């Protein structure tokens, strides 16, 4: 589906193409979910003369082309290293396979190490042959000024809420988009996974409330939660317990965003909420794969179902010591 709020960007870029004023290096900047990566894919298609459509679209079909090089952190890395950039510079120096030039997309550009960024400077200033370099950044704060100054900046902003909601409703009519869109600051593409997370969180809240009332099985709930991304589960739990502590410390029964019912919170041993939060945050600090999600969630949920009466810092949840000792 065409990303309609990128119309002005699309028209501006095509005008540059028609008047042969395409810069050698551009920096696409804006919040996650505003369409920068789809735009980069479309720009590469236009530059290389393939049929990428009149507009950037979602979901974007990744362009596969011998003259396109898309650089991102390796699967097990958080940064883009100097060897990746050196390899890219070498490729850009070779003759175009299909005669239309070469395109390099680097995303996120702020993931480049200092050495990697430095090795790109000369290429940004004087790209070899007919080349287009597209850098993508959700935040520019971590970009070296030397990189920033050598690129022509193009800003991407979220559409109006009405426009974003209309686009999302065409994508999936009837979904609760407004909460998801507001949760991500109005960026429609970021609202798509946010909607799923909201729905997942709502299901987890139902489970927590049921267990807190003495209903259901902690083991069965843990089996369901084990199919969810563990980082999401622990982050959600940590957030909800913090909200409960805020509400209790302020003498209020409710706090904005809290999903746990008042009646359930009143059953909990409030003195042990800090203990519970400490255990959750200790788990968040462990490397993924160093603990068993289902067994860990069982321990957490069994204690929750018991009103947190057995939780204390000297005797943490059953199984947690074994989990941490197995590292």
C-alpha positions in Angstrom: 0.0 0.0 0.0 1.4 3.4 -1.0 2.7 5.5 1.9 0.6 8.6 1.1 2.1 11.0 3.6 5.4 10.8 1.7 3.9 12.5 -1.4 5.8 15.8 -0.9 9.1 13.9 -0.4 8.3 11.8 -3.5 7.5 14.8 -5.7 10.6 16.6 -4.5 12.9 13.7 -5.2 11.5 13.1 -8.7 11.9 16.8 -9.5 15.6 16.5 -8.6 15.9 13.4 -10.9 14.2 15.3 -13.8 16.5 18.3 -13.4 19.6 16.1 -12.8 20.2 17.6 -9.3 20.4 14.3 -7.4 23.0 14.7 -4.6 25.7 12.1 -4.2 24.9 11.6 -0.5 21.7 12.1 1.4 20.8 11.6 5.1 17.2 10.5 5.8 16.3 11.6 9.3 13.1 11.1 11.4 11.4 9.1 14.1 11.1 5.3 13.6 8.0 4.4 11.6 7.8 7.4 9.4 8.9 5.6 6.2 12.6 6.3 5.8 13.6 2.7 5.0 10.7 2.3 2.4 11.8 5.7 1.0 15.4 4.5 0.7 14.3 1.3 -1.1 12.2 3.4 -3.5 15.0 5.9 -4.1 17.3 3.1 -5.0 14.7 1.7 -7.4 14.3 5.1 -9.1 18.1 5.6 -9.4 18.8 2.2 -10.8 15.9 2.3 -13.3 13.8 -0.5 -11.9 10.0 -0.5 -11.4 9.6 0.5 -7.8 6.2 2.1 -8.2 5.1 5.7 -8.1 5.4 5.9 -4.3 7.3 4.2 -1.5 5.0 1.5 -0.2 4.3 -0.8 2.8 5.2 -3.5 3.0 8.2 -2.6 0.9 9.5 -5.4 -1.3 13.3 -5.3 -0.8 15.0 -4.4 -4.0 17.4 -7.1 -5.2 19.9 -5.6 -7.6 23.6 -6.2 -8.3 24.3 -2.5 -8.0 22.5 -2.0 -4.7 24.5 -2.5 -1.4 22.5 -2.4 1.8 24.7 -2.1 4.9 23.4 -2.9 8.4 24.8 -4.4 11.6 25.5 -8.1 11.3 22.9 -10.4 12.9 24.9 -10.8 16.1 26.3 -7.2 16.3 24.9 -3.8 17.4 27.3 -1.8 15.2 28.5 -1.4 11.6 32.2 -2.1 11.6 35.1 -0.7 9.6 35.5 -3.9 7.5 31.9 -3.5 6.3 32.5 0.1 5.2 35.8 -0.8 3.6 34.1 -3.6 1.6 31.4 -1.1 0.6 33.9 1.5 -0.6 35.7 -1.2 -2.6 32.4 -2.2 -4.3 31.5 1.3 -5.1 34.8 1.7 -6.9 34.0 -1.1 -9.3 32.2 -0.7 -12.6 28.4 -0.8 -12.5 27.0 -4.2 -13.4 24.0 -2.8 -15.3 25.3 0.6 -16.3 22.9 2.7 -14.2 25.4 3.5 -11.4 25.5 2.1 -7.8 23.5 2.7 -4.7 24.6 2.2 -1.1 22.1 2.3 1.8 23.6 2.5 5.3 21.1 1.9 8.2 21.2 2.9 10.9 24.0 5.3 10.1 24.5 6.1 13.7 25.4 2.4 14.3 28.8 3.0 12.5 31.8 2.8 14.8 34.1 5.8 14.8 36.6 4.1 12.6 33.9 2.9 10.2 32.5 6.5 9.9 36.0 7.9 9.3 36.6 5.4 6.6 33.5 6.6 4.8 34.3 10.3 4.8 36.3 10.5 1.5 33.7 8.4 -0.3 30.9 10.7 0.9 32.8 13.8 -0.3 33.9 12.3 -3.6 31.8 9.2 -4.5 33.4 7.2 -7.3 31.6 7.2 -10.6 27.8 7.5 -10.7 26.9 6.6 -7.1 24.2 7.5 -4.6 24.8 7.0 -0.9 21.7 7.0 1.3 22.2 7.1 5.1 19.3 6.5 7.4 19.2 7.7 11.0 16.3 7.6 13.6 18.5 10.0 15.7 21.3 12.3 14.6 22.8 12.8 18.0 25.3 10.0 17.6 26.3 10.9 14.1 29.8 12.5 13.7 29.6 16.1 12.5 31.9 15.1 9.7 29.3 12.7 8.3 26.4 15.1 8.9 28.1 17.9 7.0 28.8 15.8 3.9 25.2 14.7 3.4 22.1 16.5 2.2 19.6 16.1 4.9 15.9 15.1 4.2 13.6 15.1 7.2 10.7 12.7 7.7 7.9 13.6 10.1 4.8 11.7 11.1 1.6 12.7 9.3 -1.3 14.3 11.1 -3.1 11.9 13.4 -6.2 11.9 11.2 -4.1 11.0 8.1 -2.2 8.3 10.0 -5.4 6.8 11.3 -7.0 6.8 7.9 -4.0 5.1 6.4 -3.8 2.5 9.1 -7.6 1.8 8.9 -7.2 1.0 5.2 -4.4 -1.4 6.1 -6.5 -3.2 8.8 -10.1 -1.8 9.1 -11.6 -1.8 12.6 -8.4 -2.2 14.6 -7.8 -0.1 17.7 -5.2 2.0 15.9 -5.6 5.2 17.9 -4.0 3.8 21.1 -1.2 2.2 19.1 -0.6 5.4 17.1 -0.4 7.6 20.1 1.9 5.1 21.9 4.5 5.6 19.2 4.2 9.4 18.8 2.1 9.3 15.7 4.4 7.3 13.4 2.0 4.9 11.4 4.5 2.2 10.5 5.7 2.0 14.1 2.0 1.7 15.2 1.7 -1.7 13.3 4.0 -3.7 15.7 2.8 -1.5 18.6 -0.8 -2.7 18.0 0.3 -6.3 18.3 2.2 -5.4 21.5 -0.9 -3.7 22.9 -3.0 -6.7 22.2 -0.3 -9.0 23.7 -0.1 -6.8 26.8 -3.9 -6.8 27.2 -3.8 -10.6 27.1 -1.0 -10.7 29.7 -3.0 -8.3 31.9 -6.0 -10.6 31.8 -3.8 -13.5 32.8 -2.2 -11.5 35.7 -5.6 -10.4 36.9 -7.1 -13.9 36.8 -4.1 -15.4 38.7 -4.3 -12.6 41.2 -7.9 -13.5 41.9 -6.9 -17.1 42.4 -8.3 -18.2 39.0 -6.5 -20.3 36.4 -3.2 -22.0 36.3 0.2 -20.3 36.6 1.8 -23.2 34.7 -0.6 -22.9 31.8 -0.2 -19.1 31.6 3.6 -19.5 31.7 3.4 -21.9 28.7 1.5 -19.3 26.8 3.9 -16.5 27.8 6.9 -18.7 26.8 5.7 -18.2 23.2 6.1 -14.5 23.5 9.4 -12.6 23.1 10.9 -12.9 26.6 12.3 -9.4 26.5 8.8 -8.1 25.9 7.4 -10.1 28.8 9.9 -8.9 31.3 9.7 -5.3 30.1 5.9 -5.4 30.4 6.1 -6.9 33.8 8.6 -4.4 35.0 6.6 -1.5 33.8 3.4 -2.7 35.4 5.0 -3.4 38.8 6.6 0.1 38.7 3.2 1.6 38.0 1.8 -0.3 41.0 4.5 1.0 43.2 3.9 4.6 42.0 0.2 4.2 42.7 0.8 2.8 46.2 3.5 5.4 47.2 1.3 8.2 46.1 -1.7 6.9 48.0 -3.7 6.3 44.9 -5.5 3.2 43.7 -4.9 3.8 40.0 -2.0 5.1 37.9 -2.1 6.0 34.3 -1.3 3.0 32.1 -1.6 0.4 34.8 -3.4 -2.8 33.6 -3.6 -4.6 36.9 -7.0 -4.3 38.6 -7.3 -2.6 42.0 -8.8 -5.6 43.6 -5.8 -7.7 42.6 -3.3 -5.1 43.9 -5.1 -5.1 47.2 -4.4 -8.8 47.5 -0.7 -8.4 47.0 1.8 -8.0 49.9 2.8 -4.5 48.9 6.0 -4.8 51.0 7.2 -7.4 48.5 6.5 -5.5 45.3 10.0 -4.0 45.5 11.4 -7.6 45.8 9.3 -8.7 42.8 10.5 -5.8 40.7 14.1 -6.5 41.7 13.9 -10.1 40.6 12.3 -9.1 37.2 15.0 -6.5 36.6 17.7 -9.0 37.5 16.3 -11.3 34.8 16.2 -8.4 32.4 19.9 -8.0 32.9 20.7 -11.6 32.0 21.8 -12.6 28.5 19.0 -14.2 26.4 19.5 -18.0 26.4 21.0 -18.0 29.9 17.6 -18.9 31.5 14.6 -21.0 30.6 11.6 -18.7 29.8 8.8 -21.1 30.7 10.4 -22.2 34.1 11.2 -18.6 34.9 7.7 -17.3 34.1 6.2 -20.2 36.1 8.2 -19.0 39.2 7.1 -15.4 38.7 3.5 -16.3 38.2 3.2 -18.8 41.0 4.5 -16.1 43.4 2.1 -13.6 41.9 -0.8 -16.0 42.3 0.3 -16.4 46.0 -0.1 -12.7 46.6 3.7 -12.2 46.8 3.7 -13.4 50.3 6.8 -15.7 49.7 8.8 -13.1 47.9 11.8 -11.5 49.7 15.3 -10.5 48.7 16.9 -13.1 51.0 14.9 -15.9 49.5 14.1 -15.1 45.9 11.7 -16.9 43.6 12.1 -20.7 43.4 14.3 -21.5 40.5 15.9 -18.0 40.1 19.1 -19.0 42.0 19.4 -22.1 39.8 18.8 -20.0 36.7 21.5 -17.4 37.6 23.9 -20.1 38.8 23.6 -21.9 35.5 25.2 -19.0 33.6 
